[in-house]
Amino acid sequence: MADKTKMKKHFLSNKAKEGLTGYLFISPWLIGLLLFTIYPMFSSLYYSMTDFDILNKESFIGLRNYINIFTDDPRFRKSVAVTFKYTFFQVPLKLGFALFVAMLFKSNRRGVNLYRSLYYLPSIFGGNIAIAIMWRQIMGRNGAVNAILKSLGLITTAKSWIASPNTALGSLILLSVWQFGSPMLIFLAGLKQIPQSYYEAASIDGAGGLKKFLHITLPSLSPIIFYNFLMQTIGSFMSFTQSYIVTGGGPVDSTLMYALYIYDTGFTNYHMGYASALSWIALIVVGIITAIIFKTSNYWVFYESKAE
């Protein structure tokens, strides 16, 4: 009996040492999570209920920031409208174009790997400030877009596509769609996982290319579409660099993304408490949209494991 007790204590001691070793290995990540994620989140929640301008000590005002946001802030409503409009057009266009290119590149033809790499490059550099500045020049009055359209005879007078409220947001959407490389590679990986036997069976039944795409490719690819759709939707709500560098939120707030409005409020106007409240509203809205996407996925996402 004593030997069993001794063995049990020794076993528990070894388990405790293994657990301690594991915590030591993850401690850098754990400390980083606490210091740079958890603590800032709860700090911003507190500051969202204060009048805080960074320079002076905050004063607690309860829910006044939130009330002012919803009742007396036209720029808040404008930034929400712009962000939703941007997301509504940008996400489907980007995913549609990424899937189209992935379909072209799924074969193992000569030189395909080179083209895949070239098409992926915009996604690597797309969020870069230098690329945003370059895009501002391309879409400007003396940019390449006007030169091409003039050479084709489509326009006679050059215009700045980012200086007009009617076209500025479209220019940013086009910039985002150009960065389709990341979802393209994910689609490409998904396409390679679809068994070729599905297409062979469909060919025997006389199905054409369109029917194969609609009834085999899209259902089999639906989990990948779901993942890309979710990530791109969340990313579009956090879009900042394009509107900040290319248009500065203008003209007349036509490209005032929500993230840019938070930045302007907190770091330009020094209303950090108000900006914190805006951030928490964004977190809640994105959380609700994410939950809706997950809920609706039951009706259009097909998993083979569930079918079995």
N, C-alpha and C positions, 0 to 999 in steps of 0.2 A: 504494500500500500504506500509506503514511504517512497519507494522507487517511482511509482506512478505519479505521485504528487511532485516529486523532483523533476521528472520528465516533463510534466505539464508546465511547471514554472519555467523550465528551460525553453520550451516551445514558445510560450508567451513572450519570453524575453527576446527570443530571436525575431518574432513577429514585430515586436515593438521597435527593435533596431532597424528592421527592414522598412517599417513605416517612417521612422525618423530619417532614414537615408533618402527615401522618396521625397519627403518634404524639403530636405536640404537641396535636392536637385531642382525642384520646381520653385524654390524660394525666390530666385531672381524674377521669374514671371509673376509670382504671387505678390511680391512687393511692388512690382510695376503696376499690376492690376489695381492694387489698393491705392497707390499714390497718384496714378495718372488716369484712372478710370472711375473707381468707386468714390474716392474723396471728392474729385471735381464735380461729379454728378450731384452728390448730396449738397455740396457747397452752392452749386448753381440753383438747386431747389430752394435753398434758404435765401439766396440773393434775389430770386425771382419775386420774393415777397418783401423786398426792401427798396428804398430809394438810395441807389448806390451809383456814384459817378467815378469810382476808382480813386480819385484824389482825396476824398473825404470819407469819414467813417459812415457806414451805412445806417439808415434808420428804418425800422420795421414799419411797414404800411399794410400788411395783410394781403388781401387779394386785389388791391387797387390797380396794380399793373395789369392783371388779367381783365379786369372790368374795362379799363381804358382801351385795351387792345381791341376788344369786341364792340365797344360802343363809340369810340372816338379816335379811330386810327384808319383813315382812308388808305394810307400806304400799306398797311397790313393787308387789307382786302385786295389791293392791287397786286401785291407780291404773291398772294395765294393764287389769284386768278392767273397770273403769268406762269407760275410754277406748274399749276395743273394743266394749263394749255401746252406748255413745253413738254410735260410728261406724256400727255395724250397723243401728241404727234411723234415725239422723238422715239419713244420705246417701240411702238409697232414698226416704224420705218427702219430703225436700227436692226431689230431682230429679223425683220423680213429680208433686208439686204444681206445680213450675215448668213441666214439660212440659204439664200440664193447662191451666194459665193461658195458656201460649204458644199452644196450639191454639185457645183462645177468642179470642185477640188477633191471629191471623194474617191475618184479613180486614181490608179497608180501610174499615170502617164509620165513620160519623161519631162523633167523640169518642174513638176507640180510642187515639189518640196521648196524650190526656190520661190515660186509664186506665193506659196503659203506664208513664207517668211516675210516677203515684201508687203503682202497685204496685212500682216500683223503689225508692222512697224508703226502705223499711225496710232495704234492703241498704246504702244509703249511711250511715244512722245506726245500723244494728244493732249494730256493734261499739263504739259510743259508750258511755262510762261512764254518761252520763245516761239512755240507753235501758235499760241494765242495772238501774239504780236504779228506773226506772219499772216495769220488769217485776217487780222484787221487790215493789213495792207492789201491782201488779195481781194477782199470785199469792198475796199475803198473806191473812191472816184477814179483814181488812176491805177486800179488794180487789174489783175489778170482776168477776172470775171468780165469786166466791162470790155476789155480788149477782145476776148473770145466772142462775146455777144455782138460786138460791132463788126468783127470780121465775118460773122455769119449773117449779118444784116438784120438781126433781131431787134436791135436798138439803134437809135441815131444819136442820142445824147447820153453821155456818161452820167451815172448817179452813184452816190455812196449808199450801198445796200445796208450798211449798219447805222446810217444817219437818219433813216426814215422809220417812223413808228410802224409802218405797214410791212416792212421787210426785215427789220433788225432781229426780231425773234426767230424768223425763218433762217437767217444766217447762222445763228447759234445752233439751231436744230440740225442744220446741214453739217456743221462742224462736228457735232456729236455723232451723227450717223456715219461720218467719215472714220470714226474710231470704232469700227465694227469688228476689229480683229479678235478680241477676246471672246465674245460670244460665238464668232465664226469657228474658232478652234474647238470650243465645247460642243457645238453642233456637229462638227466634223468627227469628233470622238464618238458621239452618239450614233451617227450614221454608220460608222464602221462596226457597231455592235448589233445592227439589225441583220438577222440571218438571211443569207442570199436565197435560201429555200423558199422564203415567203414570196419573193418576187418571181421565182421559177414556177411556183404553183399558180400564181396569179396569171402568168403568161400562158400557161396551159389552159386556164379558164377563159382566155381571150381578153384579159384586162389590158387597157392601154396605159400609157405613161401617166396620164392625169389620175386615173383611177388608182393606180399603184401608189401615187403620191398621197392621195386623199385617204385611202383605206389601209395603207401599210405604213408608209413613211411617217405621216403625221401622228397616228396613234402610237406607234412604236417610239417616236421621238418626244411624245408629250411630257414625260418627266424632265427631259432636258429643256424643253420649251418653258415648262413651269419654273425651273431653276433660273434660267436666263431672264425670264419675264420678271420674276421676283427681285433678282439682284439689280437689274437695270432700272426697275421702278424705284427702288430704294435709292439707288445712285442718282437718279434724276432729281429727286427731292433735295439732295445734298449738293447739287451743281453750283459751283461758285466761280472757279477760275475763268471760265469763258465769259460770263457776263461782267466780271470785275475788270478783266484786261481788255476785252474786245470792245465792249460798249459802255462800261461803267454803270450799267443799270439803265442807261438812257436809250434813245431819246424819250423824254417825258415818261420815264419809268416803264417803258414798253418791254424792257428786258430785266426788270427788277426781280431777280430770283429771290426766293425766301431766304436762302443762306446769305446772300449779299445784303439783304435788308437787316438781318441779325448783325452782320459785321459792321455795317454803317451805324446802326443804333449803338452798339457796344463800344467800338473802337474809333469811330469818327465823331459821334455826338456824345460819347462818354456816359450813356445811360445804360450802365452794365446790368442793373437790376431789371430794367425793362427788356433788355436783350436776353437775359436768362429766362424770363417768362416766355418770350417768343420761342426760345429753344425748347422749352418743355412742351409747348403747344405742338411744335414740329414733331417731337418724340411721340406724343400721344397720337397725332394724326397718322404718322407713318406706321405706328403700331396697329392702329385700326385698319388701315389699308392692307397691311401684311396679313392680319387675321382674316380679312375678307377674301384675299387671294387664296389663302390656305383653305378656307371654307368652300369656296367655289371649285377648288381643284378636284373635289370628289366627283364632280360631274363631267370633267373633261380630261383628266389625267389618267392614263392607263398604265397599270403596273402588272407585269407578267406574273409576278409572285402571287398577287391577289387573284388573278384569273385562274391560277392553278389550284 
